[in-house]
Amino acid sequence: MTLTTEQATWFAETFERLAANVGQAVLGKDHVVRLALTAMLAEGHILLEDAPGTGKTSLARALAATVQGTNSRIQFTPDLLPSDVTGVTIYDQKTQQFEFHKGPIFANIVLADEINRASPKTQSALLEVMEESRVTVDGVTYEAGRPFLVMATQNPIEQAGTYRLPEAQLDRFLIKTSIGYPDHASTVRLLGGASVRDRSRELAPIITTNAVAEMAELAAQNHVDTAVLEYVSRLCEATRNAPETRLGVSVRGAIAMVRAAKVWAAAQGRNFVLPDDVKELAAVVWTHRFVMDPEAEFAGVTPDRILERVLGEVAAPQSRAGV
């Protein structure tokens, strides 16, 4: 069953309402808001590499408020333990039974703040839940629920006290982007409302979490022509064959692109994916998955330059609307 034109129109209208609502708390960052919504509706996760004070917490809270969901914030530090994230099983002497106390990962929107300040062991606690939306503790599996979005923030690797994220974990983020500082007009608006400490608290919910799950299922039905799938595959192969990379885009990365493109197309009222959707999302979905050759990296070659070259070399299929 594929997405109908009427369903695509409803999806686009609802998506715009969600983006506009979140945009009331995160001023002047419409594109980032749309990317965050795309990650949530594609049932993926988003990594934000940014300086402090750019509105990452506000974005997470605004998303949760907009969909009537729960949100939590985990401050990653070098002494954070895996059980501090997932939860722990404790023996209750009164009932003489073991009880599982859920950790902060059990929320609809989870802000993993400064994720690369925690040790690799703690970071690995996120691998299962980000991939399968469930947590296994002491042999028992617990579902994370829907929607489930991990919004992680990362400090630039040059800062003291940071650990480089493992490639396996980077590959589990659907999108990597940055919020950046607001423009002049948005900054003036923020300063004018400085008395409001948390704009997200003033947001009215637009839809329920159940409706978000329905939107995700609708987007998953969006049509992708075989020619577009072949285009995605050729692009991935080109990144792997590039002499400047040791690892290019994985199969997981290719699947992530298709999922994201389906949502991106539906958000524009289309019930089919175009090659242009792939091109628009390529940088945020793929560049963080590259493992660069050290010599090329030392010479100043960046993932963005490689991707730009690949997009120029691999011919896109001719668009055939509606097929």
C-alpha positions as CSV (number, residue, x, y, z in Angstrom):
1,M,0.0,0.0,0.0
2,T,1.4,3.4,-1.1
3,L,0.8,6.9,0.2
4,T,-2.1,8.6,-1.6
5,T,-2.2,12.1,-2.8
6,E,-4.7,13.1,-0.1
7,Q,-2.6,11.5,2.6
8,A,0.5,13.3,1.3
9,T,-1.4,16.6,1.4
10,W,-2.5,16.0,5.0
11,F,1.0,15.0,6.0
12,A,2.5,18.2,4.5
13,E,-0.1,20.4,6.3
14,T,0.4,18.7,9.6
15,F,4.2,18.8,9.2
16,E,4.1,22.6,8.6
17,R,1.9,23.1,11.7
18,L,4.4,21.1,13.8
19,A,7.4,23.0,12.4
20,A,5.6,26.4,13.0
21,N,4.8,25.4,16.5
22,V,8.4,24.3,17.4
23,G,9.7,27.4,15.6
24,Q,8.0,29.6,18.2
25,A,10.5,28.3,20.7
26,V,13.5,28.0,18.4
27,L,13.6,31.3,16.5
28,G,15.1,31.6,13.1
29,K,16.0,28.0,12.7
30,D,13.3,26.6,10.4
31,H,15.6,24.3,8.4
32,V,17.0,22.7,11.6
33,V,13.5,22.3,13.0
34,R,12.4,20.5,9.8
35,L,15.4,18.2,10.0
36,A,14.6,17.3,13.6
37,L,11.0,16.5,12.6
38,T,12.2,14.5,9.7
39,A,14.5,12.4,12.0
40,M,11.6,11.9,14.4
41,L,9.1,10.8,11.7
42,A,11.7,8.6,10.0
43,E,12.1,7.0,13.4
44,G,15.8,7.9,13.5
45,H,18.0,10.1,15.7
46,I,19.8,13.4,15.3
47,L,23.3,14.6,16.3
48,L,24.0,18.3,16.9
49,E,27.5,19.5,17.0
50,D,27.4,23.0,18.3
51,A,28.7,25.5,20.8
52,P,26.9,25.9,24.1
53,G,23.9,28.2,24.3
54,T,22.5,27.7,20.8
55,G,19.1,26.4,21.8
56,K,19.5,22.6,21.7
57,T,17.6,22.0,25.0
58,S,14.8,24.3,23.8
59,L,14.5,22.4,20.6
60,A,14.1,19.1,22.4
61,R,11.5,20.5,24.9
62,A,9.6,22.2,22.1
63,L,9.4,18.9,20.1
64,A,8.1,17.1,23.1
65,A,5.6,19.8,23.9
66,T,4.3,19.9,20.3
67,V,3.6,16.1,20.2
68,Q,2.4,15.8,23.8
69,G,5.3,13.6,24.6
70,T,7.7,13.1,27.5
71,N,11.2,14.4,27.4
72,S,14.3,13.8,29.5
73,R,17.8,15.3,29.6
74,I,20.9,13.2,30.3
75,Q,24.1,15.2,31.0
76,F,26.9,13.0,29.9
77,T,30.0,13.2,32.0
78,P,33.2,11.0,32.4
79,D,31.8,9.3,35.5
80,L,28.4,8.5,34.0
81,L,27.6,4.8,34.1
82,P,25.5,2.8,31.5
83,S,22.9,2.0,34.2
84,D,22.5,5.8,34.7
85,V,21.2,5.9,31.2
86,T,19.2,2.7,30.8
87,G,18.1,2.0,34.3
88,V,18.8,-0.6,37.0
89,T,17.2,-3.7,38.6
90,I,16.9,-3.3,42.4
91,Y,15.8,-5.9,44.9
92,D,12.8,-4.9,46.9
93,Q,13.0,-6.4,50.4
94,K,9.3,-5.8,51.0
95,T,8.0,-7.7,48.0
96,Q,11.1,-9.9,47.8
97,Q,11.3,-9.4,44.1
98,F,13.6,-7.6,41.7
99,E,12.1,-4.4,40.2
100,F,13.4,-2.5,37.2
101,H,13.7,1.2,37.6
102,K,13.7,2.8,34.2
103,G,16.4,5.3,33.4
104,P,16.0,8.6,31.6
105,I,16.4,6.9,28.2
106,F,12.7,6.0,28.5
107,A,11.1,9.1,27.1
108,N,9.8,10.2,23.7
109,I,12.4,12.9,23.2
110,V,15.8,12.3,24.9
111,L,18.4,15.0,25.0
112,A,21.8,13.4,25.4
113,D,23.8,16.5,26.2
114,E,27.5,16.5,25.5
115,I,27.4,12.8,24.5
116,N,31.2,12.7,23.7
117,R,32.2,13.6,27.3
118,A,31.2,10.2,28.5
119,S,33.4,7.1,28.3
120,P,33.0,4.7,25.3
121,K,31.5,2.1,27.7
122,T,28.6,4.5,28.6
123,Q,28.2,5.6,25.0
124,S,27.8,2.0,24.0
125,A,24.7,1.7,26.3
126,L,22.9,3.7,23.6
127,L,23.6,1.4,20.7
128,E,20.8,-1.1,21.2
129,V,18.1,1.4,22.1
130,M,18.9,3.7,19.2
131,E,18.9,0.8,16.7
132,E,15.9,-1.3,18.0
133,S,14.0,1.2,20.3
134,R,14.3,-1.2,23.2
135,V,16.6,-1.9,26.2
136,T,17.7,-5.2,27.5
137,V,18.7,-5.3,31.2
138,D,19.4,-8.6,33.1
139,G,18.0,-10.6,30.1
140,V,14.7,-8.7,30.1
141,T,13.7,-6.5,27.2
142,Y,11.8,-3.2,27.7
143,E,10.3,-1.2,24.8
144,A,11.2,2.5,24.5
145,G,7.8,3.4,23.0
146,R,6.9,5.6,20.0
147,P,7.9,8.2,19.0
148,F,11.5,7.8,20.3
149,L,14.1,10.3,19.3
150,V,17.6,10.7,20.7
151,M,18.8,14.2,20.2
152,A,22.5,14.1,21.1
153,T,24.8,17.1,21.3
154,Q,28.5,16.9,20.7
155,N,31.3,19.3,21.6
156,P,33.9,19.9,18.9
157,I,36.5,17.1,19.3
158,E,39.3,19.7,19.9
159,Q,37.7,20.6,23.3
160,A,39.3,19.1,26.4
161,G,37.7,16.1,28.1
162,T,36.0,14.7,25.0
163,Y,36.0,11.2,23.5
164,R,35.6,10.6,19.8
165,L,32.3,8.8,19.0
166,P,32.8,5.3,17.7
167,E,32.0,4.8,14.0
168,A,29.2,2.3,15.0
169,Q,27.5,4.9,17.1
170,L,27.8,7.7,14.5
171,D,26.3,5.3,12.0
172,R,23.2,5.1,14.1
173,F,22.4,8.8,13.8
174,L,20.1,9.4,10.9
175,I,21.1,13.1,10.7
176,K,24.0,15.2,11.9
177,T,23.7,19.0,11.7
178,S,24.2,22.1,13.8
179,I,21.8,24.8,15.1
180,G,24.2,27.7,15.0
181,Y,23.6,31.1,16.4
182,P,20.4,32.9,15.4
183,D,20.5,35.8,12.9
184,H,20.3,39.4,14.0
185,A,16.5,39.8,13.9
186,S,15.9,36.5,15.8
187,T,18.5,37.5,18.4
188,V,16.7,40.8,19.0
189,R,13.4,38.9,19.4
190,L,15.0,36.6,21.9
191,L,16.5,39.5,23.9
192,G,13.1,41.2,23.9
193,G,11.6,38.1,25.5
194,A,14.5,37.5,27.9
195,S,12.1,37.4,30.8
196,V,10.7,34.1,29.4
197,R,13.2,31.4,30.5
198,D,11.6,28.5,28.6
199,R,9.5,29.3,25.5
200,S,8.6,25.7,25.1
201,R,6.4,25.8,28.2
202,E,4.1,28.2,26.4
203,L,3.6,25.9,23.4
204,A,0.2,24.2,22.8
205,P,0.3,20.6,21.6
206,I,-0.5,20.1,18.0
207,I,-0.9,16.3,17.8
208,T,-0.6,13.3,20.1
209,T,2.2,10.8,20.2
210,N,-0.1,8.2,18.6
211,A,-0.7,10.6,15.7
212,V,3.1,10.9,15.3
213,A,3.4,7.1,15.1
214,E,0.6,7.2,12.4
215,M,2.5,9.9,10.5
216,A,5.7,7.8,10.6
217,E,3.8,4.8,9.2
218,L,2.3,6.9,6.4
219,A,5.7,8.3,5.5
220,A,7.1,4.8,5.3
221,Q,4.6,4.0,2.6
222,N,5.8,6.8,0.4
223,H,6.8,5.6,-3.1
224,V,10.5,5.4,-4.1
225,D,11.1,4.4,-7.7
226,T,13.7,1.8,-8.5
227,A,15.7,4.4,-10.4
228,V,16.0,6.5,-7.3
229,L,17.0,3.4,-5.2
230,E,19.7,2.6,-7.8
231,Y,20.9,6.3,-7.6
232,V,21.2,6.0,-3.8
233,S,23.2,2.8,-4.2
234,R,25.5,4.2,-6.8
235,L,26.2,7.2,-4.6
236,C,27.1,5.0,-1.6
237,E,29.4,2.9,-3.7
238,A,31.1,6.0,-5.0
239,T,31.8,7.2,-1.4
240,R,33.3,3.8,-0.6
241,N,35.5,3.8,-3.7
242,A,36.8,7.4,-3.1
243,P,40.5,7.3,-2.5
244,E,40.2,9.8,0.4
245,T,38.0,7.5,2.5
246,R,38.7,4.4,4.4
247,L,35.0,3.8,4.9
248,G,32.2,5.4,2.9
249,V,28.4,5.2,3.4
250,S,27.3,1.9,4.9
251,V,24.2,-0.1,4.0
252,R,22.6,1.3,7.1
253,G,23.4,4.8,5.8
254,A,21.7,4.0,2.5
255,I,18.6,2.7,4.2
256,A,18.6,5.9,6.4
257,M,18.7,8.0,3.3
258,V,15.6,6.3,1.8
259,R,13.7,6.6,5.1
260,A,14.6,10.3,5.4
261,A,13.8,11.0,1.8
262,K,10.3,9.5,2.1
263,V,9.5,11.9,5.0
264,W,11.1,14.8,3.3
265,A,9.0,14.2,0.1
266,A,5.8,13.7,2.1
267,A,6.5,17.0,4.0
268,Q,6.3,18.7,0.7
269,G,3.0,17.1,-0.2
270,R,4.4,14.5,-2.6
271,N,3.7,10.8,-2.6
272,F,6.9,10.0,-4.4
273,V,10.6,10.6,-3.8
274,L,12.7,12.6,-6.3
275,P,16.5,12.5,-6.8
276,D,16.5,16.1,-5.6
277,D,15.3,14.9,-2.2
278,V,18.4,12.7,-2.0
279,K,20.7,15.6,-3.0
280,E,19.1,17.9,-0.4
281,L,19.6,15.5,2.4
282,A,22.9,14.0,1.4
283,A,25.2,16.2,3.5
284,V,23.3,15.8,6.8
285,V,22.5,12.1,6.4
286,W,25.9,10.9,5.0
287,T,29.0,13.0,5.8
288,H,29.2,12.0,9.4
289,R,29.5,8.3,8.4
290,F,32.7,8.8,6.4
291,V,36.0,7.5,7.9
292,M,38.6,9.6,6.3
293,D,42.1,8.5,5.2
294,P,44.5,10.1,7.6
295,E,46.7,11.5,4.8
296,A,43.7,13.0,3.0
297,E,42.4,14.5,6.2
298,F,45.8,16.0,7.0
299,A,45.8,17.5,3.5
300,G,42.6,19.3,4.3
301,V,40.1,17.1,2.4
302,T,36.7,17.1,4.1
303,P,33.7,14.8,3.8
304,D,31.7,17.6,2.4
305,R,34.2,18.1,-0.5
306,I,34.1,14.3,-1.3
307,L,30.3,14.2,-1.2
308,E,30.1,17.3,-3.5
309,R,32.4,15.6,-6.0
310,V,30.4,12.3,-5.8
311,L,27.1,14.1,-6.4
312,G,28.7,15.8,-9.4
313,E,30.1,12.6,-10.9
314,V,27.1,10.2,-10.4
315,A,24.4,11.0,-12.8
316,A,20.9,11.4,-11.3
317,P,18.0,9.6,-13.0
318,Q,15.5,11.7,-14.9
319,S,12.5,12.6,-12.6
320,R,9.3,10.9,-13.5
321,A,6.6,12.4,-11.2
322,G,4.3,9.9,-9.6
323,V,6.1,6.7,-10.5
